[in-house]
Amino acid sequence: MAHVCSFPPLAAHNARLLILGSMPGIASLDAQQYYAHPQNQFWKILGSVLGFDPAGSYASRVQSVTEAGIAVWDVLESCVREGSLDTAIDKTSAVPNDFIAFFASHPAIRRVCFNGTAAESLFMRQVQPHLPLSLTLQYARLPSTSPANAAIRLGDKLAVWSAALRQD
């Protein structure tokens, strides 16, 4: 089992929406980029919704997302996990990111979208109970963009993601 650590968030100060994954996979950790696995549909979906080239440079994709008022991060700061699957995360080793500080420095965020069930479950169990009661957030679980979630077609994922991202 390997001890893995997440990345800093991709977020402008005025972000209005936060997309949360669970923990970067091996391809992302190796590349030091969010959603770097070539079969992950995250950038393809966001490019379609926001109108940028999903094959563009990582820096240009990040700029397009952050300029759209969207922040990207992971629920976990670190954990022990073998491989890339969320099901391989050793829950007893999971350490969440500092969301109290994050939301304090990004006060315009009102909506949190989870990239899959694992991100939602980890957040609701390890983060949400510790957030200030004054913090009012809307939550939406979206179909995972991971290649492991091949049961849902890209077009169906795109429809759900598009509706969720356009609500803010």
CNS distance restraints for C-alpha pairs under 8 A (distance, minus, plus):
assign (resid   1 and name CA) (resid  80 and name CA) 6.14 0.50 0.50
assign (resid   1 and name CA) (resid  81 and name CA) 5.47 0.50 0.50
assign (resid   1 and name CA) (resid  82 and name CA) 4.66 0.50 0.50
assign (resid   2 and name CA) (resid  80 and name CA) 5.37 0.50 0.50
assign (resid   2 and name CA) (resid  81 and name CA) 5.43 0.50 0.50
assign (resid   2 and name CA) (resid  82 and name CA) 5.76 0.50 0.50
assign (resid   3 and name CA) (resid  78 and name CA) 7.11 0.50 0.50
assign (resid   3 and name CA) (resid  79 and name CA) 5.69 0.50 0.50
assign (resid   3 and name CA) (resid  80 and name CA) 4.31 0.50 0.50
assign (resid   3 and name CA) (resid  81 and name CA) 6.42 0.50 0.50
assign (resid   4 and name CA) (resid  78 and name CA) 5.50 0.50 0.50
assign (resid   4 and name CA) (resid  79 and name CA) 5.61 0.50 0.50
assign (resid   4 and name CA) (resid  80 and name CA) 6.09 0.50 0.50
assign (resid   4 and name CA) (resid  81 and name CA) 7.02 0.50 0.50
assign (resid   5 and name CA) (resid  23 and name CA) 7.71 0.50 0.50
assign (resid   5 and name CA) (resid  76 and name CA) 7.89 0.50 0.50
assign (resid   5 and name CA) (resid  77 and name CA) 5.59 0.50 0.50
assign (resid   5 and name CA) (resid  78 and name CA) 4.22 0.50 0.50
assign (resid   5 and name CA) (resid  79 and name CA) 6.75 0.50 0.50
assign (resid   6 and name CA) (resid  23 and name CA) 6.07 0.50 0.50
assign (resid   6 and name CA) (resid  24 and name CA) 6.24 0.50 0.50
assign (resid   6 and name CA) (resid  29 and name CA) 7.90 0.50 0.50
assign (resid   6 and name CA) (resid  74 and name CA) 6.86 0.50 0.50
assign (resid   6 and name CA) (resid  76 and name CA) 6.73 0.50 0.50
assign (resid   6 and name CA) (resid  77 and name CA) 5.03 0.50 0.50
assign (resid   6 and name CA) (resid  78 and name CA) 6.04 0.50 0.50
assign (resid   7 and name CA) (resid  32 and name CA) 7.65 0.50 0.50
assign (resid   7 and name CA) (resid  73 and name CA) 7.50 0.50 0.50
assign (resid   7 and name CA) (resid  74 and name CA) 7.85 0.50 0.50
assign (resid   7 and name CA) (resid  77 and name CA) 7.59 0.50 0.50
assign (resid   8 and name CA) (resid  73 and name CA) 7.08 0.50 0.50
assign (resid   9 and name CA) (resid  71 and name CA) 6.98 0.50 0.50
assign (resid   9 and name CA) (resid  72 and name CA) 5.75 0.50 0.50
assign (resid   9 and name CA) (resid  73 and name CA) 4.64 0.50 0.50
assign (resid   9 and name CA) (resid  74 and name CA) 7.65 0.50 0.50
assign (resid  10 and name CA) (resid  62 and name CA) 7.14 0.50 0.50
assign (resid  10 and name CA) (resid  66 and name CA) 6.92 0.50 0.50
assign (resid  10 and name CA) (resid  71 and name CA) 5.40 0.50 0.50
assign (resid  10 and name CA) (resid  72 and name CA) 5.07 0.50 0.50
assign (resid  10 and name CA) (resid  73 and name CA) 6.47 0.50 0.50
assign (resid  11 and name CA) (resid  15 and name CA) 6.26 0.50 0.50
assign (resid  11 and name CA) (resid  66 and name CA) 5.70 0.50 0.50
assign (resid  11 and name CA) (resid  69 and name CA) 7.91 0.50 0.50
assign (resid  11 and name CA) (resid  70 and name CA) 6.83 0.50 0.50
assign (resid  11 and name CA) (resid  71 and name CA) 4.35 0.50 0.50
assign (resid  11 and name CA) (resid  72 and name CA) 6.54 0.50 0.50
assign (resid  12 and name CA) (resid  66 and name CA) 5.70 0.50 0.50
assign (resid  12 and name CA) (resid  67 and name CA) 7.35 0.50 0.50
assign (resid  12 and name CA) (resid  69 and name CA) 7.04 0.50 0.50
assign (resid  12 and name CA) (resid  70 and name CA) 7.87 0.50 0.50
assign (resid  12 and name CA) (resid  71 and name CA) 7.01 0.50 0.50
assign (resid  12 and name CA) (resid 106 and name CA) 7.92 0.50 0.50
assign (resid  13 and name CA) (resid 105 and name CA) 6.91 0.50 0.50
assign (resid  13 and name CA) (resid 106 and name CA) 5.40 0.50 0.50
assign (resid  14 and name CA) (resid  69 and name CA) 6.41 0.50 0.50
assign (resid  14 and name CA) (resid 106 and name CA) 6.35 0.50 0.50
assign (resid  14 and name CA) (resid 107 and name CA) 7.60 0.50 0.50
assign (resid  14 and name CA) (resid 108 and name CA) 5.99 0.50 0.50
assign (resid  14 and name CA) (resid 109 and name CA) 7.85 0.50 0.50
assign (resid  15 and name CA) (resid  66 and name CA) 7.07 0.50 0.50
assign (resid  15 and name CA) (resid  68 and name CA) 7.91 0.50 0.50
assign (resid  15 and name CA) (resid  69 and name CA) 4.16 0.50 0.50
assign (resid  15 and name CA) (resid  70 and name CA) 5.33 0.50 0.50
assign (resid  15 and name CA) (resid  71 and name CA) 5.92 0.50 0.50
assign (resid  15 and name CA) (resid 106 and name CA) 6.42 0.50 0.50
assign (resid  15 and name CA) (resid 108 and name CA) 6.10 0.50 0.50
assign (resid  15 and name CA) (resid 109 and name CA) 5.86 0.50 0.50
assign (resid  16 and name CA) (resid  69 and name CA) 5.30 0.50 0.50
assign (resid  16 and name CA) (resid  70 and name CA) 6.15 0.50 0.50
assign (resid  16 and name CA) (resid  71 and name CA) 7.68 0.50 0.50
assign (resid  16 and name CA) (resid 106 and name CA) 7.99 0.50 0.50
assign (resid  16 and name CA) (resid 108 and name CA) 5.02 0.50 0.50
assign (resid  16 and name CA) (resid 109 and name CA) 3.94 0.50 0.50
assign (resid  16 and name CA) (resid 110 and name CA) 6.02 0.50 0.50
assign (resid  16 and name CA) (resid 111 and name CA) 6.92 0.50 0.50
assign (resid  16 and name CA) (resid 168 and name CA) 7.21 0.50 0.50
assign (resid  17 and name CA) (resid  69 and name CA) 6.46 0.50 0.50
assign (resid  17 and name CA) (resid  70 and name CA) 4.91 0.50 0.50
assign (resid  17 and name CA) (resid  71 and name CA) 6.11 0.50 0.50
assign (resid  17 and name CA) (resid 109 and name CA) 5.17 0.50 0.50
assign (resid  17 and name CA) (resid 110 and name CA) 6.27 0.50 0.50
assign (resid  17 and name CA) (resid 111 and name CA) 4.94 0.50 0.50
assign (resid  17 and name CA) (resid 112 and name CA) 5.89 0.50 0.50
assign (resid  17 and name CA) (resid 113 and name CA) 7.49 0.50 0.50
assign (resid  17 and name CA) (resid 165 and name CA) 7.92 0.50 0.50
assign (resid  17 and name CA) (resid 168 and name CA) 7.04 0.50 0.50
assign (resid  18 and name CA) (resid  70 and name CA) 5.79 0.50 0.50
assign (resid  18 and name CA) (resid  71 and name CA) 4.61 0.50 0.50
assign (resid  18 and name CA) (resid  72 and name CA) 5.78 0.50 0.50
assign (resid  18 and name CA) (resid  73 and name CA) 7.40 0.50 0.50
assign (resid  18 and name CA) (resid 109 and name CA) 6.79 0.50 0.50
assign (resid  18 and name CA) (resid 111 and name CA) 6.36 0.50 0.50
assign (resid  18 and name CA) (resid 112 and name CA) 4.78 0.50 0.50
assign (resid  18 and name CA) (resid 113 and name CA) 6.11 0.50 0.50
assign (resid  19 and name CA) (resid  70 and name CA) 7.24 0.50 0.50
assign (resid  19 and name CA) (resid  71 and name CA) 6.10 0.50 0.50
assign (resid  19 and name CA) (resid  72 and name CA) 4.88 0.50 0.50
assign (resid  19 and name CA) (resid  73 and name CA) 6.42 0.50 0.50
assign (resid  19 and name CA) (resid 112 and name CA) 5.92 0.50 0.50
assign (resid  19 and name CA) (resid 113 and name CA) 4.76 0.50 0.50
assign (resid  19 and name CA) (resid 114 and name CA) 5.77 0.50 0.50
assign (resid  19 and name CA) (resid 115 and name CA) 6.70 0.50 0.50
assign (resid  20 and name CA) (resid  72 and name CA) 6.04 0.50 0.50
assign (resid  20 and name CA) (resid  73 and name CA) 5.11 0.50 0.50
assign (resid  20 and name CA) (resid  74 and name CA) 4.88 0.50 0.50
assign (resid  20 and name CA) (resid  75 and name CA) 6.14 0.50 0.50
assign (resid  20 and name CA) (resid 112 and name CA) 7.20 0.50 0.50
assign (resid  20 and name CA) (resid 113 and name CA) 6.23 0.50 0.50
assign (resid  20 and name CA) (resid 114 and name CA) 4.90 0.50 0.50
assign (resid  20 and name CA) (resid 115 and name CA) 5.82 0.50 0.50
assign (resid  20 and name CA) (resid 119 and name CA) 6.43 0.50 0.50
assign (resid  21 and name CA) (resid  72 and name CA) 7.99 0.50 0.50
assign (resid  21 and name CA) (resid  73 and name CA) 6.43 0.50 0.50
assign (resid  21 and name CA) (resid  74 and name CA) 4.51 0.50 0.50
assign (resid  21 and name CA) (resid  75 and name CA) 6.22 0.50 0.50
assign (resid  21 and name CA) (resid 114 and name CA) 6.22 0.50 0.50
assign (resid  21 and name CA) (resid 115 and name CA) 5.09 0.50 0.50
assign (resid  21 and name CA) (resid 116 and name CA) 7.18 0.50 0.50
assign (resid  21 and name CA) (resid 118 and name CA) 7.97 0.50 0.50
assign (resid  21 and name CA) (resid 119 and name CA) 5.19 0.50 0.50
assign (resid  22 and name CA) (resid  74 and name CA) 5.03 0.50 0.50
assign (resid  22 and name CA) (resid  75 and name CA) 5.06 0.50 0.50
assign (resid  22 and name CA) (resid  76 and name CA) 5.94 0.50 0.50
assign (resid  22 and name CA) (resid  86 and name CA) 7.14 0.50 0.50
assign (resid  22 and name CA) (resid 115 and name CA) 7.84 0.50 0.50
assign (resid  22 and name CA) (resid 118 and name CA) 6.31 0.50 0.50
assign (resid  22 and name CA) (resid 119 and name CA) 4.39 0.50 0.50
assign (resid  22 and name CA) (resid 122 and name CA) 7.30 0.50 0.50
assign (resid  23 and name CA) (resid  74 and name CA) 5.58 0.50 0.50
assign (resid  23 and name CA) (resid  75 and name CA) 6.87 0.50 0.50
assign (resid  23 and name CA) (resid  76 and name CA) 5.82 0.50 0.50
assign (resid  23 and name CA) (resid  77 and name CA) 7.62 0.50 0.50
assign (resid  23 and name CA) (resid  78 and name CA) 7.66 0.50 0.50
assign (resid  23 and name CA) (resid  86 and name CA) 7.65 0.50 0.50
assign (resid  24 and name CA) (resid  28 and name CA) 5.62 0.50 0.50
assign (resid  24 and name CA) (resid  29 and name CA) 6.10 0.50 0.50
assign (resid  24 and name CA) (resid  34 and name CA) 6.73 0.50 0.50
assign (resid  24 and name CA) (resid  35 and name CA) 7.16 0.50 0.50
assign (resid  24 and name CA) (resid  74 and name CA) 7.52 0.50 0.50
assign (resid  24 and name CA) (resid  84 and name CA) 7.51 0.50 0.50
assign (resid  25 and name CA) (resid  29 and name CA) 6.13 0.50 0.50
assign (resid  25 and name CA) (resid  35 and name CA) 7.83 0.50 0.50
assign (resid  25 and name CA) (resid  37 and name CA) 7.83 0.50 0.50
assign (resid  25 and name CA) (resid  83 and name CA) 7.35 0.50 0.50
assign (resid  25 and name CA) (resid  84 and name CA) 4.40 0.50 0.50
assign (resid  25 and name CA) (resid  85 and name CA) 7.26 0.50 0.50
assign (resid  26 and name CA) (resid  30 and name CA) 6.00 0.50 0.50
assign (resid  26 and name CA) (resid  83 and name CA) 6.67 0.50 0.50
assign (resid  26 and name CA) (resid  84 and name CA) 5.61 0.50 0.50
assign (resid  27 and name CA) (resid  31 and name CA) 6.14 0.50 0.50
assign (resid  27 and name CA) (resid  35 and name CA) 7.93 0.50 0.50
assign (resid  27 and name CA) (resid  36 and name CA) 5.72 0.50 0.50
assign (resid  27 and name CA) (resid  37 and name CA) 5.23 0.50 0.50
assign (resid  28 and name CA) (resid  32 and name CA) 5.53 0.50 0.50
assign (resid  28 and name CA) (resid  33 and name CA) 5.12 0.50 0.50
assign (resid  28 and name CA) (resid  34 and name CA) 5.60 0.50 0.50
assign (resid  28 and name CA) (resid  35 and name CA) 5.70 0.50 0.50
assign (resid  28 and name CA) (resid  36 and name CA) 4.57 0.50 0.50
assign (resid  28 and name CA) (resid  37 and name CA) 6.33 0.50 0.50
assign (resid  29 and name CA) (resid  33 and name CA) 6.83 0.50 0.50
assign (resid  31 and name CA) (resid  36 and name CA) 6.66 0.50 0.50
assign (resid  33 and name CA) (resid  58 and name CA) 7.55 0.50 0.50
assign (resid  35 and name CA) (resid  40 and name CA) 6.30 0.50 0.50
assign (resid  35 and name CA) (resid  42 and name CA) 6.47 0.50 0.50
assign (resid  35 and name CA) (resid  43 and name CA) 7.38 0.50 0.50
assign (resid  36 and name CA) (resid  40 and name CA) 7.21 0.50 0.50
assign (resid  39 and name CA) (resid 146 and name CA) 7.40 0.50 0.50
assign (resid  39 and name CA) (resid 147 and name CA) 5.54 0.50 0.50
assign (resid  40 and name CA) (resid 145 and name CA) 5.61 0.50 0.50
assign (resid  40 and name CA) (resid 146 and name CA) 4.87 0.50 0.50
assign (resid  40 and name CA) (resid 147 and name CA) 5.28 0.50 0.50
assign (resid  41 and name CA) (resid  45 and name CA) 6.01 0.50 0.50
assign (resid  41 and name CA) (resid 145 and name CA) 4.90 0.50 0.50
assign (resid  41 and name CA) (resid 146 and name CA) 6.63 0.50 0.50
assign (resid  41 and name CA) (resid 147 and name CA) 7.44 0.50 0.50
assign (resid  41 and name CA) (resid 154 and name CA) 7.65 0.50 0.50
assign (resid  42 and name CA) (resid  46 and name CA) 6.17 0.50 0.50
assign (resid  42 and name CA) (resid 145 and name CA) 5.29 0.50 0.50
assign (resid  42 and name CA) (resid 146 and name CA) 7.72 0.50 0.50
assign (resid  43 and name CA) (resid  47 and name CA) 5.72 0.50 0.50
assign (resid  43 and name CA) (resid  54 and name CA) 5.23 0.50 0.50
assign (resid  43 and name CA) (resid  61 and name CA) 7.66 0.50 0.50
assign (resid  44 and name CA) (resid  48 and name CA) 6.18 0.50 0.50
assign (resid  44 and name CA) (resid  54 and name CA) 5.12 0.50 0.50
assign (resid  44 and name CA) (resid  55 and name CA) 7.98 0.50 0.50
assign (resid  45 and name CA) (resid  49 and name CA) 6.21 0.50 0.50
assign (resid  45 and name CA) (resid 157 and name CA) 7.94 0.50 0.50
assign (resid  45 and name CA) (resid 158 and name CA) 5.76 0.50 0.50
assign (resid  45 and name CA) (resid 161 and name CA) 7.43 0.50 0.50
assign (resid  46 and name CA) (resid  50 and name CA) 5.78 0.50 0.50
assign (resid  46 and name CA) (resid  51 and name CA) 7.81 0.50 0.50
assign (resid  46 and name CA) (resid  52 and name CA) 7.88 0.50 0.50
assign (resid  46 and name CA) (resid  54 and name CA) 7.59 0.50 0.50
assign (resid  46 and name CA) (resid  65 and name CA) 7.69 0.50 0.50
assign (resid  47 and name CA) (resid  51 and name CA) 5.25 0.50 0.50
assign (resid  47 and name CA) (resid  52 and name CA) 4.59 0.50 0.50
assign (resid  47 and name CA) (resid  53 and name CA) 5.68 0.50 0.50
assign (resid  47 and name CA) (resid  54 and name CA) 4.99 0.50 0.50
assign (resid  47 and name CA) (resid  61 and name CA) 7.87 0.50 0.50
assign (resid  48 and name CA) (resid  52 and name CA) 6.83 0.50 0.50
assign (resid  48 and name CA) (resid  53 and name CA) 8.00 0.50 0.50
assign (resid  48 and name CA) (resid  54 and name CA) 7.82 0.50 0.50
assign (resid  49 and name CA) (resid 158 and name CA) 7.84 0.50 0.50
assign (resid  49 and name CA) (resid 161 and name CA) 7.97 0.50 0.50
assign (resid  49 and name CA) (resid 162 and name CA) 5.66 0.50 0.50
assign (resid  49 and name CA) (resid 165 and name CA) 7.89 0.50 0.50
assign (resid  50 and name CA) (resid  64 and name CA) 7.68 0.50 0.50
assign (resid  50 and name CA) (resid  65 and name CA) 7.60 0.50 0.50
assign (resid  50 and name CA) (resid  68 and name CA) 7.52 0.50 0.50
assign (resid  52 and name CA) (resid  61 and name CA) 7.19 0.50 0.50
assign (resid  52 and name CA) (resid  64 and name CA) 6.80 0.50 0.50
assign (resid  53 and name CA) (resid  61 and name CA) 7.43 0.50 0.50
assign (resid  54 and name CA) (resid  61 and name CA) 6.76 0.50 0.50
assign (resid  56 and name CA) (resid  60 and name CA) 6.32 0.50 0.50
assign (resid  56 and name CA) (resid  61 and name CA) 6.42 0.50 0.50
assign (resid  57 and name CA) (resid  61 and name CA) 6.31 0.50 0.50
assign (resid  58 and name CA) (resid  62 and name CA) 6.10 0.50 0.50
assign (resid  59 and name CA) (resid  63 and name CA) 6.11 0.50 0.50
assign (resid  60 and name CA) (resid  64 and name CA) 6.16 0.50 0.50
assign (resid  61 and name CA) (resid  65 and name CA) 6.29 0.50 0.50
assign (resid  62 and name CA) (resid  66 and name CA) 6.10 0.50 0.50
assign (resid  63 and name CA) (resid  67 and name CA) 5.87 0.50 0.50
assign (resid  64 and name CA) (resid  68 and name CA) 6.25 0.50 0.50
assign (resid  65 and name CA) (resid  69 and name CA) 6.86 0.50 0.50
assign (resid  65 and name CA) (resid  70 and name CA) 5.58 0.50 0.50
assign (resid  65 and name CA) (resid  71 and name CA) 7.28 0.50 0.50
assign (resid  66 and name CA) (resid  70 and name CA) 5.11 0.50 0.50
assign (resid  66 and name CA) (resid  71 and name CA) 6.02 0.50 0.50
assign (resid  74 and name CA) (resid  97 and name CA) 7.49 0.50 0.50
assign (resid  74 and name CA) (resid 119 and name CA) 7.62 0.50 0.50
assign (resid  75 and name CA) (resid  96 and name CA) 5.66 0.50 0.50
assign (resid  75 and name CA) (resid  97 and name CA) 5.94 0.50 0.50
assign (resid  75 and name CA) (resid 119 and name CA) 6.31 0.50 0.50
assign (resid  75 and name CA) (resid 122 and name CA) 6.82 0.50 0.50
assign (resid  75 and name CA) (resid 123 and name CA) 5.96 0.50 0.50
assign (resid  76 and name CA) (resid  94 and name CA) 6.50 0.50 0.50
assign (resid  76 and name CA) (resid  95 and name CA) 5.63 0.50 0.50
assign (resid  76 and name CA) (resid  96 and name CA) 4.11 0.50 0.50
assign (resid  76 and name CA) (resid  97 and name CA) 5.30 0.50 0.50
assign (resid  76 and name CA) (resid 122 and name CA) 7.98 0.50 0.50
assign (resid  77 and name CA) (resid  94 and name CA) 7.80 0.50 0.50
assign (resid  77 and name CA) (resid  95 and name CA) 5.64 0.50 0.50
assign (resid  77 and name CA) (resid  96 and name CA) 5.11 0.50 0.50
assign (resid  77 and name CA) (resid  97 and name CA) 4.59 0.50 0.50
assign (resid  78 and name CA) (resid  93 and name CA) 7.76 0.50 0.50
assign (resid  78 and name CA) (resid  94 and name CA) 6.02 0.50 0.50
assign (resid  78 and name CA) (resid  95 and name CA) 5.31 0.50 0.50
assign (resid  78 and name CA) (resid  96 and name CA) 7.03 0.50 0.50
assign (resid  79 and name CA) (resid  89 and name CA) 6.69 0.50 0.50
assign (resid  79 and name CA) (resid  90 and name CA) 6.75 0.50 0.50
assign (resid  79 and name CA) (resid  91 and name CA) 7.67 0.50 0.50
assign (resid  79 and name CA) (resid  93 and name CA) 5.07 0.50 0.50
assign (resid  79 and name CA) (resid  94 and name CA) 4.42 0.50 0.50
assign (resid  79 and name CA) (resid  95 and name CA) 6.20 0.50 0.50
assign (resid  80 and name CA) (resid  89 and name CA) 6.01 0.50 0.50
assign (resid  80 and name CA) (resid  90 and name CA) 5.50 0.50 0.50
assign (resid  80 and name CA) (resid  93 and name CA) 5.79 0.50 0.50
assign (resid  80 and name CA) (resid  94 and name CA) 7.10 0.50 0.50
assign (resid  81 and name CA) (resid  88 and name CA) 5.42 0.50 0.50
assign (resid  81 and name CA) (resid  89 and name CA) 4.53 0.50 0.50
assign (resid  81 and name CA) (resid  90 and name CA) 5.94 0.50 0.50
assign (resid  82 and name CA) (resid  88 and name CA) 5.90 0.50 0.50
assign (resid  82 and name CA) (resid  89 and name CA) 7.27 0.50 0.50
assign (resid  83 and name CA) (resid  88 and name CA) 7.08 0.50 0.50
assign (resid  84 and name CA) (resid  88 and name CA) 7.33 0.50 0.50
assign (resid  85 and name CA) (resid  89 and name CA) 7.33 0.50 0.50
assign (resid  85 and name CA) (resid 148 and name CA) 7.92 0.50 0.50
assign (resid  86 and name CA) (resid 118 and name CA) 6.44 0.50 0.50
assign (resid  89 and name CA) (resid  93 and name CA) 7.98 0.50 0.50
assign (resid  89 and name CA) (resid  94 and name CA) 7.51 0.50 0.50
assign (resid  90 and name CA) (resid  94 and name CA) 6.67 0.50 0.50
assign (resid  96 and name CA) (resid 126 and name CA) 6.74 0.50 0.50
assign (resid  96 and name CA) (resid 127 and name CA) 6.89 0.50 0.50
assign (resid  98 and name CA) (resid 102 and name CA) 6.33 0.50 0.50
assign (resid  99 and name CA) (resid 103 and name CA) 5.87 0.50 0.50
assign (resid  99 and name CA) (resid 127 and name CA) 7.23 0.50 0.50
assign (resid  99 and name CA) (resid 131 and name CA) 7.69 0.50 0.50
assign (resid 100 and name CA) (resid 104 and name CA) 6.16 0.50 0.50
assign (resid 100 and name CA) (resid 131 and name CA) 6.27 0.50 0.50
assign (resid 100 and name CA) (resid 132 and name CA) 7.77 0.50 0.50
assign (resid 101 and name CA) (resid 105 and name CA) 6.23 0.50 0.50
assign (resid 102 and name CA) (resid 106 and name CA) 6.10 0.50 0.50
assign (resid 103 and name CA) (resid 107 and name CA) 5.67 0.50 0.50
assign (resid 103 and name CA) (resid 109 and name CA) 7.09 0.50 0.50
assign (resid 109 and name CA) (resid 137 and name CA) 7.68 0.50 0.50
assign (resid 110 and name CA) (resid 136 and name CA) 6.67 0.50 0.50
assign (resid 110 and name CA) (resid 137 and name CA) 4.76 0.50 0.50
assign (resid 110 and name CA) (resid 138 and name CA) 6.16 0.50 0.50
assign (resid 111 and name CA) (resid 137 and name CA) 5.41 0.50 0.50
assign (resid 111 and name CA) (resid 138 and name CA) 4.62 0.50 0.50
assign (resid 111 and name CA) (resid 139 and name CA) 5.87 0.50 0.50
assign (resid 111 and name CA) (resid 140 and name CA) 7.76 0.50 0.50
assign (resid 111 and name CA) (resid 168 and name CA) 7.12 0.50 0.50
assign (resid 112 and name CA) (resid 137 and name CA) 6.92 0.50 0.50
assign (resid 112 and name CA) (resid 138 and name CA) 6.16 0.50 0.50
assign (resid 112 and name CA) (resid 139 and name CA) 4.94 0.50 0.50
assign (resid 112 and name CA) (resid 140 and name CA) 6.38 0.50 0.50
assign (resid 113 and name CA) (resid 139 and name CA) 5.87 0.50 0.50
assign (resid 113 and name CA) (resid 140 and name CA) 4.75 0.50 0.50
assign (resid 113 and name CA) (resid 141 and name CA) 5.75 0.50 0.50
assign (resid 113 and name CA) (resid 142 and name CA) 6.63 0.50 0.50
assign (resid 113 and name CA) (resid 164 and name CA) 7.67 0.50 0.50
assign (resid 114 and name CA) (resid 119 and name CA) 5.71 0.50 0.50
assign (resid 114 and name CA) (resid 120 and name CA) 5.46 0.50 0.50
assign (resid 114 and name CA) (resid 139 and name CA) 7.68 0.50 0.50
assign (resid 114 and name CA) (resid 140 and name CA) 6.19 0.50 0.50
assign (resid 114 and name CA) (resid 141 and name CA) 4.72 0.50 0.50
assign (resid 114 and name CA) (resid 142 and name CA) 5.73 0.50 0.50
assign (resid 115 and name CA) (resid 119 and name CA) 6.34 0.50 0.50
assign (resid 115 and name CA) (resid 120 and name CA) 7.71 0.50 0.50
assign (resid 115 and name CA) (resid 141 and name CA) 6.61 0.50 0.50
assign (resid 115 and name CA) (resid 142 and name CA) 5.42 0.50 0.50
assign (resid 115 and name CA) (resid 143 and name CA) 6.27 0.50 0.50
assign (resid 115 and name CA) (resid 144 and name CA) 4.86 0.50 0.50
assign (resid 115 and name CA) (resid 145 and name CA) 6.73 0.50 0.50
assign (resid 116 and name CA) (resid 120 and name CA) 6.69 0.50 0.50
assign (resid 116 and name CA) (resid 141 and name CA) 6.14 0.50 0.50
assign (resid 116 and name CA) (resid 142 and name CA) 5.56 0.50 0.50
assign (resid 116 and name CA) (resid 143 and name CA) 5.10 0.50 0.50
assign (resid 116 and name CA) (resid 144 and name CA) 4.02 0.50 0.50
assign (resid 116 and name CA) (resid 145 and name CA) 7.51 0.50 0.50
assign (resid 117 and name CA) (resid 121 and name CA) 6.07 0.50 0.50
assign (resid 117 and name CA) (resid 141 and name CA) 6.68 0.50 0.50
assign (resid 117 and name CA) (resid 142 and name CA) 7.81 0.50 0.50
assign (resid 117 and name CA) (resid 143 and name CA) 7.64 0.50 0.50
assign (resid 117 and name CA) (resid 144 and name CA) 7.37 0.50 0.50
assign (resid 118 and name CA) (resid 122 and name CA) 6.05 0.50 0.50
assign (resid 119 and name CA) (resid 123 and name CA) 6.08 0.50 0.50
assign (resid 120 and name CA) (resid 124 and name CA) 6.04 0.50 0.50
assign (resid 120 and name CA) (resid 141 and name CA) 6.49 0.50 0.50
assign (resid 121 and name CA) (resid 125 and name CA) 6.07 0.50 0.50
assign (resid 122 and name CA) (resid 126 and name CA) 5.74 0.50 0.50
assign (resid 122 and name CA) (resid 127 and name CA) 7.50 0.50 0.50
assign (resid 123 and name CA) (resid 127 and name CA) 4.92 0.50 0.50
assign (resid 123 and name CA) (resid 128 and name CA) 6.04 0.50 0.50
assign (resid 124 and name CA) (resid 128 and name CA) 4.98 0.50 0.50
assign (resid 124 and name CA) (resid 129 and name CA) 7.04 0.50 0.50
assign (resid 125 and name CA) (resid 129 and name CA) 7.05 0.50 0.50
assign (resid 126 and name CA) (resid 130 and name CA) 7.70 0.50 0.50
assign (resid 127 and name CA) (resid 131 and name CA) 6.68 0.50 0.50
assign (resid 131 and name CA) (resid 135 and name CA) 7.00 0.50 0.50
assign (resid 140 and name CA) (resid 164 and name CA) 7.34 0.50 0.50
assign (resid 142 and name CA) (resid 157 and name CA) 7.86 0.50 0.50
assign (resid 142 and name CA) (resid 160 and name CA) 6.81 0.50 0.50
assign (resid 142 and name CA) (resid 161 and name CA) 6.42 0.50 0.50
assign (resid 142 and name CA) (resid 164 and name CA) 7.96 0.50 0.50
assign (resid 143 and name CA) (resid 149 and name CA) 7.89 0.50 0.50
assign (resid 143 and name CA) (resid 152 and name CA) 7.78 0.50 0.50
assign (resid 143 and name CA) (resid 157 and name CA) 6.08 0.50 0.50
assign (resid 143 and name CA) (resid 160 and name CA) 7.63 0.50 0.50
assign (resid 143 and name CA) (resid 161 and name CA) 7.81 0.50 0.50
assign (resid 144 and name CA) (resid 149 and name CA) 6.18 0.50 0.50
assign (resid 145 and name CA) (resid 149 and name CA) 6.80 0.50 0.50
assign (resid 145 and name CA) (resid 157 and name CA) 7.73 0.50 0.50
assign (resid 146 and name CA) (resid 150 and name CA) 7.80 0.50 0.50
assign (resid 152 and name CA) (resid 156 and name CA) 6.56 0.50 0.50
assign (resid 152 and name CA) (resid 157 and name CA) 6.68 0.50 0.50
assign (resid 153 and name CA) (resid 157 and name CA) 6.35 0.50 0.50
assign (resid 154 and name CA) (resid 158 and name CA) 5.96 0.50 0.50
assign (resid 155 and name CA) (resid 159 and name CA) 6.25 0.50 0.50
assign (resid 156 and name CA) (resid 160 and name CA) 6.52 0.50 0.50
assign (resid 157 and name CA) (resid 161 and name CA) 6.06 0.50 0.50
assign (resid 158 and name CA) (resid 162 and name CA) 5.79 0.50 0.50
assign (resid 159 and name CA) (resid 163 and name CA) 6.24 0.50 0.50
assign (resid 160 and name CA) (resid 164 and name CA) 6.25 0.50 0.50
assign (resid 161 and name CA) (resid 165 and name CA) 6.02 0.50 0.50
assign (resid 162 and name CA) (resid 166 and name CA) 6.07 0.50 0.50
assign (resid 163 and name CA) (resid 167 and name CA) 6.42 0.50 0.50
assign (resid 164 and name CA) (resid 168 and name CA) 7.81 0.50 0.50
